[in-house]
Amino acid sequence: MKKSLVILTDRLGLNFSGGAIATCRIFELFQHEFQEIIVIAHQVGVHNFLHLRHLRYRRIFGALKHLRNLKKKPGLTFYGDFYMAYYFILAGVPFYFTYHDNWPAQKKLNTVSHVKSFFYIPVYQWIFKKATALINVSDYSYAYNAAMNKNNFLIRNGINTAIHKTRCEAIVPGQVVRIMMSGNIDERKFGLADMLFDTLQTSKKLPPLEIHIYGHPQSTGILKKLSRYNFVKLMGFAREMDFSPYQLFLSVSQMENLSIAVCEALANHTPVVAFDVGGLSEVVKNGKNGFLIEKFDICAMAATLSKIVQGQIRFQFAKDNLLAYNWTLAANRYREILIPESSEK
């Protein structure tokens, strides 16, 4: 008899970002292996599950009530992808876990994050140690978590957009250069953007620029700062990105596990310029498909951008560009871990 899958998370849906999308993409591909998908979450958005039951909760006590009721039923597999997976531990439920977050690096973001780290870091470490299996999306997090769980796995995420570009377009000096940025518009992703834009704005060497930013607005203060620049256009959230109009992907994120957006850009032969944070060095190779700038050297990033947009640098992409970053491959690995008997059929 098929088991049912219980997913405990904050939000689940293709119209969100990060882990919320990844969990959808992966389990949609082998949902037929489960009798039912039960999601305990604050919010469920757009998805392609055929049989999904959403159990809402507002606070920890509501989630624990759901878990304790489900615990009484046989044939359930429990899975989490966010910090509230520690509710599984409190409820005495065995679980599988995927780590998408940015601790302990996020501790250094600001004073608020430093204070929050005294909760999040030990909670995540508790989750890592207690999980039946711990799945990581980057070598970066895999190495960090290796000592905390003997069942520690590396499974790459896929990409969420179609391949619109199959070659890297050369930048023609003097023409308008179109640059894409994406991600939740918050302190982590865009807190340094205004410093970079100020530097670019004062440069006399740069050709005309258009920087298009896609993402959910999370900080009105940062949104207001970004709106001040006449070469910046806020595009809103897009479920699927079209890289065809863009010659470059830019990220000023102060921390990453391994950005899906960066992988999508590279898969579309769009060079990436970003700070050298998290697992980005696993996909961005200096001078070949982009540049990683020493964190958080705004002047060095501006200088690199200047050379690129003036057409002084040519990029080369490998033929097997990001073939391992595939949702079907990921789903097959998850199936083997969560439903080991399926791999024996």
N, C-alpha and C positions, 0 to 999 in steps of 0.2 A: 504494500500500500504506500502511495506517495505521502511524503511529509508536507507540512505547510511551512512556509518561510515567514518569520516575524522580523521585520526591519524596524529598529528603533533609531530615530534620528531627529533632527531639528526640522528640516524641510526636505521634501523629495519632489523632484520634477525637472523636466527638461527646460523649463523657463527660468531656472535659477542658475547657479554656477557651481564650479568646483565639484566637491563630493556629492552634492545633490543630483547633479547630472550623471556623474560616474556610476552611482548606485543604480540609477534608472537604466542606463545603457547596458550595464552588465547583466542584471537580473532579468531584463526584458528578453534577452537572448536565450535564456534557458528556463523561462517561467513555466513551460510545460512539464518540467521535472517536479514541480510542486503542485499539490492539490489546491492551495490557496496562497495568496500573498497578503499578509496582514501588516499594515504600516502603522506604527505608533509614532505620531509626529504632530508638531504644531500646525504644519501646513503641507498639503499635497497639491502640487500643480499639474502641469501637462505631463501625461505619461502614455505609454502604450501597453500597459498591463490589461489583460482580459478579465482577470478575476482578482480585484484588489479591494480589501476592506480597510477603511481608514478609521483608526481609533485615536481620536483627538485627546490631547491633554494640555493643560495650561501650566501646571507646576509639577514638581517631582512626585508629589503624592498621587496625582492622577495617573502618571506613568507607572508607578509602582503598583497601583491597584490593577491596571491592565495586565502587567507582567505576572502578578500573583494569581490572577484568574486564569491566564493562559498556561501558567506553569502546571496547573492541575490536569491539563489535557495532554494525551500522548501524541507522539509524532510531530513535534515542532522543532525547527531549527532556528536559532536566534542569531541575528547579525546586527552589528552597529557600525557607524561610520563617523561618529562625532563624540565629543567628550561625555555626553550623557549616557554613554555605554556603561558608566559605573553604576547606573541603575540596575543593570543585569547582576552585578556583584551583590548589591544590597538585597535584591530579590532572590538571590541564590540560584541564578539561572546560568547554565553554561552558554558561551557565545563565541562567535567569530568576529574579528574586528579588522577594519582597514583604516590606516592612518593617513589623513589628508592634510592635517593641520601644520602649524609653523612653530610650535614650541620645541625647544627652549629659545630659539632665535628671537621670537616675538617679544621676549622679555626686554630687549634693548630698544624697542620702538619708541616708547615714551614712558612718562612716569606712571600713567594709568596701567599700561601693559606690565610694567615692573611689579606693581602691586598685584595685578591679576595673576602673575606668574606663580605666586605662592599658593594659588589654588590649582591652576591648570597643569603645571608641570608634575606635581605629585599625583594628581588624579590620572593624567595620561599614563604615567609610569605604573600606576596600580592596574589600569586597564591592560597595558602591554603584558604585564606579568600574569594576569588572570585569564586572558583570552585563550580559548582552545587552540586557535591559530591566529597569528598576527600577520597581516598583509601590508606591504609597503609599496608605494608607487614610484619610488626613486632609490637609487643606490645610496643616496644621501641619508634618507631615513632608515633604510635597511641596515646600514652600518651602525647607526645610532642605537637601534633597537635590538641588535643581534644578541646582546648579553642578557636581555630581559625575557626572552621567550625562545625556547628551543625549536618551536614550530614557527619559524620566522621566514616569510616568503617575500619575494620581489615579483610583482606583477604590474607591468606597465599599463597605464590608461591608454585608451584609444584617442582619436580625434573626432570632433563633433561636426566638422564641416566637410563638404565635398572638395575634391582637388580641382580648383579652377585654373591654376597655373602650373605648368609642367617645366618651366624654365625661368631662370632668374633674369629679370629685365635690367639692362644697363641703364644707368641714369645719364641723361643727356644734359651737359652743362648749359645753364641758362634757362632750362624749362622748369615749370612748377614741379616740385617734388612732393608727392603725396605720401604721408606717413600715417600708419594706423597705430592706435593704442587701444587696449581693452581691459576690462576688469571692473569690479565694484569700485565706484568712485569714493574711496575712503583714505584714511591716513596711510595705511600700509601700501596701497597701490599707487596713490597719487600725491602723497604728502610732500614729495620733493619736486613735483612737476613745475610749480611756479618758479622755483629757483633756476631750473634748467631753461624754462621759457624766457625768463628775464635775460639770461645769458645769451640765448639765441637772438632775442629781439635787439640786442645792442650790437650784434655782429654786423659788420659792413660787407663781409665776404659771402654771406649765404645767399643763394638764389631764393626766389619766392617759395614759401613752404605752405602746405596745408596739412594740419594735424587733425585727424578725425578720431574722436574718443567714443568708444562703445562701452556701455555698462550701466548697471543700476546705480543711481545716485544714493549714496549712504551718508554723505556729509555735506550739508548745505554750505558750510564755510569753504570747503575745498571746491565745491561746484561754483561758488561765486568767484573764487580766485581764477579758476580756469576760464570763466566767461569773459575775463578782462582782455584776453588776447585775440586780436583780429584774425590771426592765422589758425586759431583753434575752433573746431566745430564739434559740439556735443551731439552725438548721433542717437543716444538712447540705447536700450538693450536690444540686441539682435540674437535670435536663437541660432542662426547659422550665418557665419561670416563669409563675405565674398572678398577675397584678397586681390582680385583682378585689378582694381584701380590703384593699388598701392605698391610702391617701390621699397618700402621699409616698414618693419615693425619695431616699435620703441616701447621699452618698459623701464619705469623708474621705481619699480617695486622694491621695497626695502627688505623683503624676505619672501621666499617661495619654498615649497616642497619641490614640486616640479610642475610648472605652469602648463595646463592644457593649451592655453592660447598661444604660448610660444611654440609648442609642438605643431599646432595647426598652421602657424605662419611658416615654419620651416618645411612642413609637408607641402605647402603651396609655393616653395622656392622663393620665399620672401625673407631676405636677410633680417636678422634680429640684432638690435643693440640694447643691452641690458646691463644692470649691475651683476657682479659675480656673486650671486646669493643662492643658497640651497642647492638643488640638484641641476641648475641650469647648465653647468659645465658638461653634463652628460649628453646634451644635445647641441649646444652652441659651441662651435669650434672657431677660435679666433682667426680672423683673416680668411676663413673658408666660407662659412655660411652666416657670419656675423661677428660681433665683438662683445666680449664681456669686460666691463669696466670695473676697476677696483672700487669697492664700495667705500664711501658714497661720494666719489670724486666728480662733482658736477662739471668742473672745468675740463677734465679729461673726456667726459661724455660729450660735451659740446664740441670739443676739438675733433673727436672721432666723427661725430655727425657732420661737421663742416667738411671734412675730407670726402665723406661718402656722398653728400648731396652735391658736391662740386664735381663729381664724376671721377675722383682720383683713385678709387678703389673698385676692383672687380671681384665678384664673388664666384665661388664654385661649389656646387652641391653634389654629393655622392649619389650614384644611381639608386642605391638601396635606401634612399632617404626615409628614415623613420618607419620602416616596414614592421618593426616590432610593436609599434604603437597602434594597436588595432583592437577594437572592442570584441571582435569574435575570438581572437586569441586570448584576450583577458577573460572572457566569459568561460572559455573551455578550461582555463586554469582554476577559476573559482569553482566550477562544477566539480573538478577532481578533488578539491579540498573540502568543500561543503557536502558533497554527495559522493564519497569515494567509491561506493558500489557502482555508480554509473560508469566509471572508467574501466570496470571489469567486465561490462557487458560485451 
